[in-house]
Amino acid sequence: MPSGRHPHALGLSAPDRPTAWIVNGLEGLVVLFSTLLELGLRVPGDISLLTIGSDPMLSCFRPAISHYSTPHRSLALAMARMIRAHLQAPPSTPVLKLLQTEFVPGGSVGRAP
């Protein structure tokens, strides 16, 4: 949540509030989660939360935060291949690679209304 923004300004206390939030970053997730608790909103009963990443803290929330993550082994293998290719023949332009993510259910995503 941006600094200085009040939960009411984000529509969290409105009757037609969002049904889900996709949050990038642990800091924003902590702020949003605590704001939801202060407002008496339940995750996932009233609002669903989803993030991208593999921070171990995601499992410390109650409920644990559902997220999309690249498996560590796949990420390590892809990085090793890219480093090896770079050492054998450094590219003259930046190289873009697509890494697939997988959904890790944590309990923070409820049914759509």
C-alpha positions in Angstrom: 0.0 0.0 0.0 1.5 3.3 -1.0 2.7 5.5 1.9 0.1 7.9 3.2 -2.8 6.0 1.7 -5.7 5.3 4.0 -7.5 1.9 3.6 -10.8 3.8 2.9 -9.1 5.5 0.0 -8.3 2.1 -1.5 -11.9 0.9 -1.3 -11.3 -1.8 1.3 -14.2 -0.7 3.5 -16.6 -0.1 0.6 -19.5 -2.5 0.2 -18.3 -3.1 -3.4 -14.6 -3.6 -2.3 -12.3 -5.7 -4.4 -12.7 -9.5 -4.1 -9.0 -10.2 -4.6 -5.6 -8.4 -4.4 -2.4 -9.5 -6.3 0.5 -8.1 -4.2 4.1 -7.8 -5.3 6.6 -7.9 -2.5 6.5 -9.1 1.1 6.5 -5.5 2.5 3.3 -4.6 0.7 1.7 -8.0 1.6 2.4 -7.4 5.3 0.9 -4.0 5.2 -2.2 -5.1 3.3 -2.7 -8.2 5.5 -2.5 -6.2 8.7 -4.9 -3.5 7.2 -7.4 -6.3 6.4 -7.2 -7.5 9.9 -7.7 -4.0 11.3 -10.8 -3.7 9.1 -12.2 -7.1 10.3 -11.9 -8.6 6.9 -11.1 -12.3 6.6 -8.7 -13.9 4.2 -10.0 -15.7 2.1 -13.6 -15.4 3.3 -13.9 -11.7 2.4 -11.0 -11.1 0.2 -8.4 -13.3 -1.6 -4.6 -12.6 -1.6 -2.1 -13.8 -4.2 1.5 -13.0 -4.8 4.5 -14.0 -6.9 7.7 -15.2 -5.3 9.0 -17.8 -3.0 9.8 -16.0 0.2 9.7 -18.5 3.1 7.6 -16.0 5.1 4.6 -16.7 2.9 3.9 -19.9 4.9 4.0 -18.0 8.2 0.8 -16.1 7.4 -2.5 -17.6 8.6 -3.7 -18.7 6.2 -0.5 -19.2 4.3 -0.4 -17.0 1.2 -1.1 -18.7 -2.2 1.6 -17.7 -4.7 3.2 -18.3 -8.1 6.8 -19.4 -7.9 9.6 -20.7 -10.1 10.9 -23.9 -8.5 14.4 -23.4 -7.0 15.8 -26.3 -8.9 14.5 -25.1 -12.3 15.8 -21.6 -11.6 19.2 -22.9 -10.6 19.5 -25.1 -13.7 18.4 -22.2 -16.0 20.9 -19.9 -14.4 23.7 -22.4 -14.8 22.9 -22.9 -18.5 22.8 -19.2 -19.1 26.2 -18.7 -17.3 27.7 -21.6 -19.2 26.5 -20.2 -22.6 27.7 -16.8 -21.7 31.2 -18.1 -20.8 31.4 -20.1 -24.1 30.2 -17.2 -26.4 29.2 -13.9 -24.7 26.2 -12.5 -26.5 26.5 -9.0 -28.0 23.0 -8.1 -26.8 21.0 -8.9 -23.6 19.4 -12.3 -23.5 15.9 -12.7 -22.3 14.7 -16.0 -21.0 11.2 -17.1 -19.9 11.0 -19.1 -16.7 7.8 -20.9 -16.0 6.1 -20.5 -12.6 3.8 -22.9 -10.8 0.9 -22.2 -8.5 1.6 -23.0 -4.8 -1.8 -23.1 -2.9 -1.6 -21.6 0.5 -5.2 -21.1 1.5 -5.5 -17.3 0.8 -7.5 -17.6 -2.4 -11.3 -18.2 -1.9 -14.1 -18.9 -4.3 -15.1 -16.1 -6.7 -18.3 -14.3 -5.7 
